[in-house]
């Protein structure tokens, strides 16, 4: 839907599935337009440093701190939105390997034909450090199916990978896959995400209304349904 006063949203992939399922349709049902630029947080930061702007941005808490310090974001509009956990998925119908302990996870990663992960996303950046720490980085990366950004589970559908790692909510965007679980708690990385309006927002009032829309009880239900924990 395109409106002359469409809200311009710059947004990390982590909320794509609840946004597509409920949050954006309910916004548009109120007669509001929205245009979304989806990307990985690290790529969003680079584009904003290069001058890209919009009305509202959703990124990791650490990235939001950086954007506020750089004077790009109106700090008074900031809201804490969701927490996200990293999970693993297989193609629908495939066996679910054991990832219940770190030892089981290591075995599963080693036995996988290929592990798909995103180089630009928070989950993939963490995964690279995790496999280094576990001493299996060379072995896993030799057979990895990496993407710069987007949805790692698409590599399951194409047959390039037998296992995909990403934020649970991002895995759930891709049809035809099954989430087998989250990383064991002792190696889990919980990432928190914030939303805020740009200082140079063209539609500042609409931006504030959208930020409220992101924190309704209906939005909280949508987040939980897609593997995210609301923190508002």
C-alpha positions as CSV (number, residue, x, y, z in Angstrom):
1,X,0.0,0.0,0.0
2,X,1.4,3.4,-0.9
3,X,0.3,6.7,0.6
4,X,1.7,10.2,0.3
5,X,2.2,10.2,4.0
6,X,3.5,6.6,4.2
7,X,5.7,5.9,7.2
8,X,9.3,5.0,6.3
9,X,10.5,2.2,8.5
10,X,14.1,1.0,8.6
11,X,14.0,-2.4,10.3
12,X,16.0,-5.5,11.2
13,X,14.8,-8.9,10.0
14,X,14.1,-10.1,13.5
15,X,10.5,-8.9,13.6
16,X,9.6,-9.7,10.0
17,X,7.4,-12.7,10.8
18,X,5.1,-11.0,13.4
19,X,5.1,-7.8,11.3
20,X,3.9,-9.6,8.2
21,X,1.4,-11.8,10.1
22,X,-0.3,-9.1,12.2
23,X,1.4,-5.9,13.1
24,X,1.7,-4.3,9.6
25,X,-1.7,-5.4,8.3
26,X,-3.4,-4.0,11.4
27,X,-1.6,-0.7,10.9
28,X,-2.7,-0.5,7.3
29,X,-6.3,-1.4,8.3
30,X,-6.3,1.9,10.2
31,X,-5.7,3.6,6.8
32,X,-2.0,4.2,7.4
33,X,0.6,3.5,4.8
34,X,4.1,2.1,5.5
35,X,7.2,1.4,3.4
36,X,9.7,-1.0,5.1
37,X,13.4,-1.3,4.3
38,X,14.4,-4.6,5.7
39,X,18.1,-5.4,6.5
40,X,20.5,-6.8,9.0
41,X,21.4,-4.5,11.9
42,X,25.0,-4.2,10.9
43,X,24.0,-3.2,7.3
44,X,21.4,-0.7,8.7
45,X,24.1,1.0,10.8
46,X,26.4,1.3,7.7
47,X,23.5,2.8,5.6
48,X,22.6,5.3,8.3
49,X,26.2,6.4,8.7
50,X,26.1,6.9,4.9
51,X,23.1,9.2,5.3
52,X,20.0,7.0,4.8
53,X,17.1,8.2,7.0
54,X,13.4,7.3,7.6
55,X,10.8,7.9,10.3
56,X,11.3,4.9,12.6
57,X,14.2,2.4,13.0
58,X,14.2,-1.0,14.8
59,X,17.7,-2.4,15.6
60,X,19.6,-4.1,18.5
61,X,19.9,-2.2,21.8
62,X,23.6,-1.8,21.3
63,X,23.1,-0.4,17.8
64,X,20.4,2.0,19.1
65,X,22.8,3.3,21.7
66,X,25.3,4.0,18.9
67,X,22.6,5.8,16.8
68,X,21.6,8.0,19.7
69,X,25.2,8.9,20.5
70,X,25.7,9.8,16.8
71,X,22.7,12.2,17.0
72,X,20.7,10.3,14.4
73,X,17.8,9.2,16.7
74,X,15.4,11.1,18.9
75,X,16.3,9.5,22.3
76,X,13.0,10.6,23.9
77,X,11.0,8.3,21.6
78,X,13.0,5.2,22.3
79,X,11.1,2.0,23.4
80,X,12.5,-1.4,24.3
81,X,10.6,-3.9,22.1
82,X,11.5,-7.6,22.2
83,X,14.1,-10.1,23.2
84,X,15.2,-12.8,20.8
85,X,16.8,-16.2,21.1
86,X,18.9,-18.1,18.5
87,X,17.5,-21.3,17.2
88,X,18.2,-24.1,14.6
89,X,15.9,-25.5,11.9
90,X,15.7,-28.3,9.4
91,X,13.6,-28.8,6.3
92,X,10.1,-30.0,7.1
93,X,10.0,-33.8,7.4
94,X,13.7,-34.2,8.2
95,X,14.9,-35.8,11.5
96,X,15.3,-33.4,14.4
97,X,18.9,-33.7,15.7
98,X,19.8,-33.3,19.4
99,X,20.8,-29.8,20.5
100,X,19.8,-30.1,24.1
101,X,23.3,-29.7,25.5
102,X,26.4,-28.0,24.2
103,X,28.0,-31.4,23.6
104,X,25.0,-32.5,21.6
105,X,25.0,-29.2,19.7
106,X,28.7,-29.7,18.8
107,X,28.0,-33.2,17.5
108,X,25.0,-32.1,15.5
109,X,27.0,-29.2,13.9
110,X,29.8,-31.6,13.0
111,X,27.5,-34.1,11.5
112,X,25.5,-31.6,9.5
113,X,26.1,-31.7,5.7
114,X,26.2,-27.9,5.8
115,X,25.1,-25.2,8.3
116,X,23.5,-22.0,6.9
117,X,23.9,-18.7,8.8
118,X,23.9,-15.0,8.1
119,X,27.2,-13.1,8.2
120,X,25.5,-9.7,8.6
121,X,22.9,-10.6,11.3
122,X,23.4,-10.6,15.1
123,X,22.9,-14.4,15.2
124,X,25.5,-15.1,12.6
125,X,28.0,-12.7,14.1
126,X,27.6,-14.4,17.4
127,X,27.7,-17.9,15.9
128,X,31.1,-17.2,14.3
129,X,32.5,-16.4,17.8
130,X,30.8,-19.4,19.3
131,X,32.2,-22.0,16.9
132,X,35.7,-20.4,17.5
133,X,35.2,-20.8,21.2
134,X,34.0,-24.4,20.7
135,X,37.1,-25.2,18.6
136,X,35.1,-26.2,15.5
137,X,35.2,-23.0,13.4
138,X,37.4,-24.4,10.6
139,X,35.4,-27.6,10.3
140,X,32.0,-25.9,10.2
141,X,33.0,-23.0,7.9
142,X,34.5,-25.4,5.4
143,X,31.0,-26.7,4.7
144,X,28.9,-23.6,5.7
145,X,26.3,-22.0,3.5
146,X,26.6,-18.3,4.5
147,X,24.5,-15.4,3.3
148,X,25.2,-11.7,3.8
149,X,21.7,-10.9,5.0
150,X,18.2,-12.3,4.7
151,X,16.9,-15.7,5.9
152,X,19.3,-18.6,6.4
153,X,16.4,-21.2,6.3
154,X,16.0,-20.5,2.6
155,X,19.2,-22.6,2.2
156,X,17.3,-25.6,3.6
157,X,14.6,-25.2,0.9
158,X,17.2,-24.9,-1.9
159,X,19.0,-27.9,-0.6
160,X,22.3,-26.1,0.0
161,X,22.2,-26.7,3.8
162,X,20.9,-29.4,6.1
163,X,20.8,-27.1,9.2
164,X,20.0,-23.4,9.5
165,X,20.9,-21.1,12.4
166,X,19.2,-17.7,13.0
167,X,17.0,-15.9,15.4
168,X,13.9,-18.1,15.9
169,X,11.5,-15.4,14.6
170,X,13.6,-15.2,11.4
171,X,13.7,-18.9,10.8
172,X,9.9,-18.9,11.1
173,X,9.6,-16.5,8.1
174,X,10.5,-19.3,5.7
175,X,7.7,-21.8,4.9
176,X,8.6,-25.5,4.7
177,X,11.0,-25.6,7.6
178,X,10.8,-26.8,11.2
179,X,12.5,-25.1,14.2
180,X,14.1,-27.9,16.2
181,X,14.8,-25.8,19.2
182,X,17.0,-23.0,20.6
183,X,20.7,-23.1,21.5
184,X,21.4,-24.5,24.9
185,X,21.2,-21.8,27.6
186,X,24.9,-22.0,28.5
187,X,25.8,-20.9,24.9
188,X,22.6,-19.0,24.1
189,X,22.8,-15.3,23.1
190,X,19.7,-13.3,24.0
191,X,19.5,-10.1,21.9
192,X,17.3,-7.2,22.8
193,X,15.8,-4.9,20.2
194,X,14.7,-1.2,20.4
195,X,12.6,1.1,18.3
196,X,12.8,4.9,18.0
197,X,12.0,7.8,15.7
198,X,14.7,9.6,13.6
199,X,15.5,13.2,14.6
200,X,14.9,14.0,10.9
201,X,11.6,12.1,10.6
202,X,9.4,13.5,7.9
203,X,6.3,12.2,9.7
204,X,7.2,12.7,13.4
205,X,3.6,12.4,14.7
206,X,2.9,9.3,12.6
207,X,6.2,7.8,13.9
208,X,5.0,8.3,17.5
209,X,1.7,6.6,16.7
210,X,3.5,3.7,15.1
211,X,5.8,3.3,18.1
212,X,2.6,3.0,20.3
213,X,1.2,0.5,17.8
214,X,4.3,-1.7,18.3
215,X,3.5,-2.0,22.0
216,X,-0.2,-3.0,22.1
217,X,-1.4,-6.2,23.7
218,X,-2.2,-7.5,20.2
219,X,1.4,-6.8,19.2
220,X,2.7,-8.7,22.2
221,X,0.6,-11.7,21.2
222,X,2.0,-11.5,17.7
223,X,5.6,-11.3,19.0
224,X,5.2,-14.3,21.2
225,X,3.5,-16.4,18.5
226,X,6.7,-15.9,16.4
227,X,9.3,-16.8,19.0
228,X,10.0,-13.3,20.5
229,X,9.6,-12.1,24.1
230,X,8.0,-8.6,24.5
231,X,9.9,-6.4,27.0
232,X,7.5,-3.4,27.1
